[in-house]
Amino acid sequence: MKLLFAAAEAAPFIKTGGLADVIGALPRALKQAGADIRVVLPKYKGIPDAYKEKMTHKGETTVSLGWRGQYCGIEEYDDDGIPVYFIDNEFYFGRDGVYGYGDDGERFAFFNKAVLDILPEIGFKPDVIHCHDWHTGMIPLLLQDTYAHDPFYDNIETVYTIHNLLYQGVFPYAVFGELLSLDNRHFTDAGAEYYGNVNFMKAGIVYSGKVTTVSPTYAEEIRTSYYGYGLDGLLSSIGDKLTGIVNGIDTKSYNPNTDKTLRTRYKSSLAKKRENKTALQTELGLPVSAKTPMIGIVSRLVEPKGLDLVVRVLDELLYGEDVQVVVLGTGEPGYEDWFRQAAYRHPQQLSVQIRFSEALSRNIYAASDLFLMPSMFEPCGISQLLAMRYGSVPVVRETGGLNDTVHAFNEYTGAGNGFSFSSYNAHDMLNTIRRALAFYREEPTWKKIVQNGMSEDFSWSSSAKEYLNIYEQLKA
């Protein structure tokens, strides 16, 4: 099976969010499963020189964009046996940022065409092009329109993955008609048109052979008006064309037994895990006590992460319980300021780190006993998987991938790997935390819950099998 992943970002080259982690990890699992997998990305200015210096120039072509012909360089990087192609155009990608420019519609219209134009140049005809998020949503339509009469592109299937439906890539008609020169028969309510504009994500959903998203629950949620952001009717109409597949994590990198950032490495020993807690307490200036339960929060400080719930009851929790809370993240100034002020009110119980540090995040996973994720919505979520990998028990709201991966502990059967609540309600969250703290005080029970989480298989290998099944369905 020959596969091409088209995406706007990928770890370790360039990253703004979870999409990059998926594009960095899933191809490795597919390669291990036997696929001939390649990846194509824009060559951004922000890619570190250490990677750019190892790229080789594979050629160049000209991409037609409206009445202009735009230069398209092709650079290749060998990422542990996976060829990664970079689309080089200084005008579009030689900028400090990745997204957020006034001409993003034109930039990614160019990228969508470039992905297809480079294929004859690199001598690779994929069986399936797997497109990710709005940035590549026009590729399935281009294959059925502009490239439909070129025999080279015959029988290339497409899969389109929604990583976050909130960001859809909506641009003026000129991007559709003037830059991409697409036939107006596709600019309809049943096609790529969206309230007089072109919607890249809608095009990906309509014209691809299969649509996936990053968890089964999110696949159901986005068919509703609350989570559908205007596309719920379309998503409801496509039936089983839409599938939810939970993301995995890099279990080699995230391994508490080998993680060099930790003070004490461990397999499953709670005693050794708690050595990381006392080390973090010392580092952050909290009272040192292995017995005091620690709750970790590693998150962007933004409303969809459920921080309104935390703001509402954190003082009540800290005044009423012998517990410590460690917060790591950046985001909206209002939340940043609130957490800073809360840390002044509770200097013995709360440490707030308004920054991002990969090493500190790993140490919070290792040190914390509980990990809080009360998200308003969460397409998949990675932090809860990492928390369980490190033996931190998640407390989550039952939404998206959190609902698919965290199962509430049942004290009668011993099943379950965490604690959950369904309503977006601060005191429901607080009561769930208190329930978890009650079990924390029962050492044998707590050890069972921790082991249930640490024994879960959240590697990419199981997800890769599900994706391969979808590719094979398209080629059958």
DOBA-378976 format. One record per residue (C-alpha): y, x negated, z negated; residue in one letter. Coordinates in Angstrom, 1 decimal, decimal comma. Example, Ala and Ser with C-alpha at 12.3 -4.5 7.8 and 13.67 -1.06 7.14 Angstrom:
// residues 2
c2:c1:c3:code
-4,5:-12,3:-7,8:A
-1,1:-13,7:-7,1:S
// end
This chain:
// residues 476
c2:c1:c3:code
0,0:0,0:0,0:M
3,3:-1,5:1,2:K
6,2:-0,4:-1,1:L
10,0:-1,0:-1,0:L
12,1:-0,2:-4,1:F
15,8:0,5:-3,2:A
18,1:0,5:-6,2:A
21,6:-0,4:-7,3:A
20,6:-2,7:-10,2:E
17,6:-4,5:-11,6:A
16,9:-6,8:-14,6:A
17,3:-9,7:-14,9:P
19,8:-9,9:-12,0:F
22,4:-7,2:-12,9:I
22,2:-4,5:-15,5:K
24,4:-1,7:-16,7:T
21,7:0,6:-18,1:G
18,1:1,6:-18,3:G
17,7:1,9:-14,5:L
17,8:-1,9:-14,3:A
14,9:-2,2:-16,9:D
12,8:0,1:-14,8:V
13,4:-1,7:-11,5:I
12,8:-5,0:-13,3:G
9,4:-4,0:-14,8:A
7,7:-1,3:-12,7:L
7,3:-3,4:-9,5:P
5,4:-6,0:-11,6:R
2,9:-3,3:-12,8:A
2,5:-2,1:-9,2:L
1,9:-5,6:-8,0:K
-0,8:-6,0:-10,7:Q
-2,4:-2,8:-9,4:A
-2,6:-4,3:-6,0:G
0,5:-3,1:-4,1:A
2,6:-5,2:-1,7:D
5,9:-4,4:-3,5:I
9,4:-5,6:-2,6:R
12,8:-4,7:-3,9:V
16,2:-4,5:-2,3:V
19,5:-4,7:-4,2:L
23,2:-5,3:-3,5:P
24,3:-8,9:-4,0:K
27,0:-8,4:-6,6:Y
29,5:-11,0:-7,6:K
28,3:-10,6:-11,2:G
24,7:-11,9:-10,6:I
24,4:-15,2:-12,5:P
24,6:-18,4:-10,4:D
21,2:-19,4:-11,7:A
19,7:-16,7:-9,5:Y
22,1:-17,0:-6,6:K
21,3:-20,8:-6,3:E
17,6:-20,0:-5,8:K
18,2:-17,4:-3,0:M
17,3:-18,3:0,5:T
19,2:-16,9:3,6:H
16,8:-14,7:5,6:K
19,2:-13,6:8,3:G
22,0:-11,2:9,0:E
22,6:-8,0:10,9:T
25,5:-5,6:11,6:T
25,5:-2,2:9,9:V
27,3:0,6:11,8:S
29,6:2,5:9,5:L
31,8:5,0:11,4:G
33,6:3,1:14,2:W
33,1:-0,3:12,4:R
30,4:-2,8:12,4:G
30,0:-4,3:8,9:Q
28,5:-7,7:8,2:Y
25,2:-7,6:6,3:C
23,7:-10,8:5,0:G
20,1:-10,9:3,8:I
19,2:-13,2:0,9:E
15,8:-13,4:-0,7:E
14,7:-14,4:-4,2:Y
11,1:-14,9:-5,3:D
10,7:-13,1:-8,6:D
7,3:-14,2:-9,8:D
5,7:-13,4:-6,4:G
7,8:-10,2:-5,8:I
10,3:-10,7:-2,9:P
13,7:-9,4:-3,9:V
16,2:-8,9:-1,0:Y
19,9:-8,9:-1,7:F
22,4:-7,2:0,7:I
25,3:-9,5:1,0:D
28,8:-8,2:1,9:N
31,7:-9,6:0,0:E
34,1:-6,7:0,8:F
31,8:-4,1:-0,9:Y
30,0:-6,1:-3,6:F
32,1:-9,2:-4,2:G
33,8:-7,5:-7,2:R
33,7:-7,9:-10,9:D
32,1:-4,6:-11,7:G
29,1:-2,6:-10,3:V
30,3:1,0:-10,2:Y
33,5:2,9:-10,8:G
35,5:2,0:-7,7:Y
37,5:4,5:-5,6:G
35,4:3,6:-2,5:D
32,0:3,9:-4,1:D
31,0:6,5:-1,5:G
31,6:4,0:1,3:E
30,1:1,1:-0,6:R
26,8:2,9:-1,2:F
26,8:4,6:2,2:A
26,8:1,0:3,6:F
24,0:0,0:1,2:F
21,8:3,0:2,2:N
22,1:2,1:5,9:K
21,7:-1,6:5,2:A
18,4:-1,0:3,4:V
17,0:0,5:6,6:L
18,7:-1,9:9,0:D
17,2:-5,1:7,3:I
13,6:-4,0:7,6:L
13,0:-5,2:11,2:P
15,0:-8,4:10,4:E
12,6:-9,2:7,4:I
9,5:-8,0:9,3:G
8,5:-5,6:6,7:F
7,6:-1,9:7,4:K
6,8:-0,2:4,1:P
4,5:2,8:3,8:D
6,8:4,2:1,2:V
10,5:3,6:0,3:I
11,0:4,5:-3,3:H
14,7:5,4:-3,9:C
16,3:5,4:-7,3:H
19,2:7,5:-8,5:D
22,2:8,6:-6,4:W
23,0:5,2:-5,1:H
20,1:5,4:-2,6:T
19,9:9,2:-2,2:G
20,9:9,2:1,5:M
18,0:7,0:2,7:I
15,5:9,9:3,1:P
18,1:11,9:5,1:L
19,0:8,8:7,3:L
15,3:8,4:8,1:L
15,1:12,0:9,3:Q
18,4:11,8:11,3:D
19,9:8,5:12,4:T
16,6:6,5:12,5:Y
14,3:9,3:13,6:A
14,2:8,2:17,2:H
13,3:4,5:16,5:D
9,5:4,1:16,5:P
9,8:1,3:13,9:F
10,6:3,9:11,3:Y
7,9:6,3:12,2:D
5,6:7,3:9,3:N
7,7:5,8:6,5:I
7,5:8,2:3,5:E
10,1:8,4:0,7:T
9,9:9,1:-3,0:V
13,1:9,8:-4,9:Y
13,5:9,2:-8,7:T
16,1:10,9:-10,9:I
16,9:8,6:-13,8:H
19,9:10,6:-15,0:N
20,9:13,8:-13,3:L
24,4:13,7:-14,8:L
25,5:11,1:-12,2:Y
25,0:12,6:-8,7:Q
27,3:10,6:-6,3:G
29,5:13,4:-5,0:V
32,0:12,3:-2,3:F
34,2:13,8:0,4:P
32,8:15,0:3,6:Y
34,2:11,9:5,4:A
31,4:9,8:3,8:V
28,8:12,1:5,4:F
30,4:12,8:8,8:G
32,6:9,8:9,6:E
31,0:6,9:7,8:L
27,3:7,8:8,1:L
27,8:9,9:11,3:S
25,1:12,4:10,2:L
24,5:15,6:12,1:D
26,3:18,6:10,6:N
23,1:20,6:10,6:R
22,3:18,7:7,4:H
25,7:19,6:5,8:F
24,6:23,0:4,5:T
23,8:24,5:1,2:D
20,1:23,8:2,0:A
20,9:20,2:2,8:G
23,3:17,6:1,4:A
26,5:19,8:1,1:E
27,8:20,5:-2,4:Y
30,9:22,6:-2,8:Y
32,4:21,1:0,4:G
31,4:17,5:-0,5:N
28,4:15,4:0,1:V
26,0:15,0:-2,9:N
23,9:11,8:-2,6:F
21,5:12,9:-5,3:M
21,0:16,4:-3,8:K
20,2:14,7:-0,4:A
17,6:12,6:-2,1:G
16,0:15,6:-3,7:I
16,0:17,7:-0,5:V
14,9:15,2:2,1:Y
12,4:13,0:0,2:S
8,7:13,6:0,3:G
8,3:13,6:-3,5:K
10,7:13,7:-6,4:V
10,0:12,2:-9,8:T
11,9:11,9:-13,0:T
11,4:9,8:-16,1:V
9,5:12,2:-18,4:S
7,5:15,5:-18,1:P
9,9:17,3:-20,5:T
13,0:16,2:-18,6:Y
11,4:17,4:-15,4:A
11,3:20,9:-17,0:E
14,7:20,6:-18,7:E
16,6:19,8:-15,5:I
15,4:23,1:-14,0:R
17,6:24,9:-16,5:T
21,3:25,5:-16,4:S
22,0:23,5:-19,6:Y
20,5:20,3:-18,3:Y
20,6:20,9:-14,5:G
24,3:20,0:-13,9:Y
24,5:22,4:-10,9:G
21,2:21,4:-9,3:L
18,9:23,5:-11,5:D
18,4:26,1:-8,8:G
17,4:23,5:-6,3:L
15,1:21,7:-8,7:L
13,5:25,0:-9,7:S
12,8:25,8:-6,1:S
10,9:22,7:-5,2:I
7,9:23,4:-7,5:G
5,3:20,7:-7,8:D
7,3:18,4:-5,5:K
8,9:17,3:-8,8:L
6,9:15,3:-11,3:T
7,8:13,7:-14,6:G
6,4:10,2:-15,4:I
7,3:8,5:-18,7:V
8,8:5,0:-18,4:N
7,0:2,1:-20,0:G
8,2:-1,0:-21,8:I
7,6:-4,7:-21,2:D
4,9:-5,2:-23,8:T
4,8:-8,9:-23,1:K
8,5:-9,5:-23,9:S
8,6:-6,9:-26,7:Y
5,8:-8,1:-28,9:N
6,4:-8,6:-32,7:P
3,6:-11,1:-32,8:N
5,3:-13,5:-30,3:T
9,0:-12,5:-30,4:D
10,8:-15,7:-31,1:K
14,0:-13,9:-32,2:T
12,3:-12,6:-35,4:L
12,4:-14,3:-38,8:R
8,7:-13,5:-39,4:T
6,3:-12,6:-36,6:R
3,6:-10,0:-37,3:Y
0,8:-8,0:-35,8:K
0,5:-5,0:-38,1:S
1,2:-6,3:-41,6:S
3,9:-4,2:-43,4:L
4,4:-7,1:-45,8:A
5,3:-9,5:-43,0:K
7,4:-6,8:-41,3:K
9,4:-6,4:-44,5:R
10,2:-10,1:-44,5:E
12,3:-9,3:-41,5:N
14,0:-6,5:-43,5:K
15,0:-8,8:-46,3:T
16,2:-11,5:-43,8:A
18,4:-8,9:-42,0:L
19,7:-7,6:-45,3:Q
20,8:-11,1:-46,2:T
22,3:-11,7:-42,7:E
24,3:-8,4:-42,8:L
25,4:-8,6:-46,5:G
23,4:-5,7:-47,7:L
21,6:-5,7:-51,1:P
18,2:-7,5:-50,6:V
15,4:-5,1:-51,4:S
12,1:-4,9:-49,5:A
11,4:-1,5:-51,1:K
14,6:0,2:-50,0:T
14,0:2,1:-46,8:P
16,1:1,0:-43,9:M
17,1:3,3:-41,0:I
18,1:1,6:-37,7:G
20,3:3,0:-34,9:I
20,6:0,9:-31,7:V
22,6:3,1:-29,3:S
25,6:3,5:-27,1:R
28,1:5,2:-29,3:L
28,7:8,3:-27,1:V
28,3:12,0:-27,6:E
25,0:12,6:-25,6:P
23,3:10,3:-28,1:K
23,7:12,9:-30,8:G
26,2:11,0:-32,9:L
28,1:14,2:-33,9:D
25,0:15,0:-36,0:L
25,1:11,6:-37,7:V
28,8:11,8:-38,3:V
28,4:15,3:-39,9:R
25,7:14,3:-42,5:V
25,7:10,5:-42,9:L
27,9:10,5:-46,1:D
25,6:13,2:-47,5:E
22,6:11,1:-46,8:L
24,0:7,9:-48,3:L
25,4:9,6:-51,4:Y
22,1:11,4:-52,0:G
19,4:8,9:-51,1:E
18,5:5,3:-52,0:D
18,5:4,2:-48,3:V
20,2:1,7:-46,0:Q
21,5:2,3:-42,5:V
22,1:-0,4:-39,8:V
24,1:0,6:-36,7:V
24,4:-1,5:-33,6:L
26,3:-0,5:-30,5:G
29,6:0,0:-28,7:T
31,1:3,1:-27,0:G
33,8:5,7:-27,5:E
36,6:4,4:-29,7:P
36,5:7,6:-31,9:G
32,9:6,9:-32,9:Y
33,5:3,2:-33,3:E
36,3:3,8:-35,7:D
34,4:6,5:-37,7:W
31,4:4,2:-38,3:F
33,7:1,3:-39,3:R
35,4:3,6:-41,9:Q
32,0:4,8:-43,1:A
31,0:1,2:-43,6:A
34,0:0,7:-45,9:Y
33,0:3,8:-47,9:R
29,4:2,6:-48,3:H
29,4:-1,2:-48,3:P
26,1:-1,4:-50,2:Q
24,2:1,0:-47,9:Q
25,7:0,8:-44,4:L
26,2:-2,1:-41,9:S
28,0:-1,3:-38,7:V
27,9:-3,8:-35,8:Q
30,3:-2,8:-33,0:I
28,8:-5,1:-30,4:R
25,7:-5,6:-28,4:F
23,2:-8,3:-29,2:S
19,7:-8,3:-27,7:E
18,5:-10,6:-30,5:A
20,0:-8,4:-33,2:L
18,5:-5,2:-31,6:S
15,1:-6,7:-31,8:R
15,6:-7,7:-35,4:N
16,7:-4,1:-36,2:I
13,5:-2,8:-34,6:Y
11,5:-5,3:-36,7:A
13,4:-4,8:-40,0:A
13,9:-1,0:-40,0:S
11,4:1,4:-41,5:D
12,9:4,4:-39,6:L
14,6:4,6:-36,2:F
17,0:7,4:-35,6:L
17,5:9,0:-32,1:M
19,0:12,5:-32,4:P
20,0:12,7:-28,7:S
21,6:15,8:-27,2:M
19,6:14,9:-24,1:F
17,4:11,9:-23,3:E
15,8:11,7:-19,8:P
13,2:9,2:-21,1:C
14,5:6,9:-23,8:G
13,3:3,3:-24,3:I
14,4:2,6:-27,9:S
11,9:4,9:-29,5:Q
9,1:3,1:-27,6:L
10,4:-0,3:-28,7:L
10,8:1,0:-32,3:A
7,1:2,0:-32,4:M
6,1:-1,2:-30,8:R
7,7:-3,0:-33,8:Y
6,4:-0,6:-36,4:G
9,6:1,4:-37,0:S
8,9:5,1:-37,3:V
11,1:7,2:-35,0:P
13,0:10,3:-36,1:V
14,1:12,1:-32,9:V
15,3:15,4:-31,5:R
12,7:17,1:-29,3:E
14,3:16,6:-25,9:T
13,3:14,8:-22,7:G
11,2:11,7:-23,1:G
11,6:11,8:-26,9:L
9,5:15,0:-26,9:N
6,8:13,4:-24,7:D
6,4:10,2:-26,7:T
7,1:11,0:-30,4:V
4,7:13,4:-32,0:H
5,5:14,8:-35,4:A
3,3:13,5:-38,2:F
0,8:16,1:-39,6:N
-0,1:15,3:-43,1:E
-3,3:17,4:-42,9:Y
-4,8:15,7:-39,9:T
-3,2:12,3:-40,1:G
-2,1:12,6:-36,4:A
1,4:11,8:-35,3:G
3,6:8,7:-34,8:N
7,0:9,9:-36,0:G
9,2:12,9:-37,1:F
11,1:15,3:-35,0:S
13,4:18,4:-35,1:F
14,2:20,8:-32,3:S
17,6:22,4:-32,9:S
20,8:20,4:-32,3:Y
21,7:20,8:-35,9:N
22,9:18,1:-38,3:A
21,1:19,5:-41,4:H
17,9:20,0:-39,5:D
18,1:16,2:-38,7:M
19,0:15,4:-42,4:L
16,0:17,4:-43,6:N
13,7:15,6:-41,2:T
15,0:12,3:-42,4:I
14,4:13,3:-46,0:R
10,8:14,4:-45,1:R
10,2:11,0:-43,5:A
11,6:9,3:-46,6:L
9,2:11,3:-48,8:A
6,2:9,9:-46,8:F
7,7:6,4:-46,9:Y
7,2:6,5:-50,7:R
3,5:7,1:-50,2:E
2,4:3,7:-49,0:E
-1,1:4,6:-47,6:P
0,3:7,5:-45,7:T
3,2:5,5:-44,4:W
0,9:2,7:-43,2:K
-1,1:5,3:-41,3:K
2,1:6,6:-39,5:I
3,2:3,1:-38,6:V
-0,2:2,2:-37,3:Q
-0,3:5,4:-35,2:N
2,9:4,3:-33,5:G
1,9:0,6:-33,0:M
-1,4:1,6:-31,5:S
0,2:3,6:-28,7:E
0,0:2,2:-25,1:D
3,5:2,3:-23,7:F
2,9:-0,4:-21,1:S
3,9:0,1:-17,5:W
0,3:0,0:-16,3:S
-0,4:3,6:-17,0:S
2,9:4,7:-15,4:S
2,2:2,5:-12,4:A
-1,1:4,4:-11,8:K
0,7:7,7:-11,7:E
3,2:6,4:-9,2:Y
0,5:5,0:-7,0:L
-1,2:8,4:-7,1:N
2,1:10,0:-5,8:I
2,4:7,3:-3,0:Y
-1,2:8,0:-1,9:E
-0,6:11,7:-1,8:Q
2,2:11,2:0,6:L
0,1:8,9:2,9:K
-3,0:11,1:2,8:A
// end
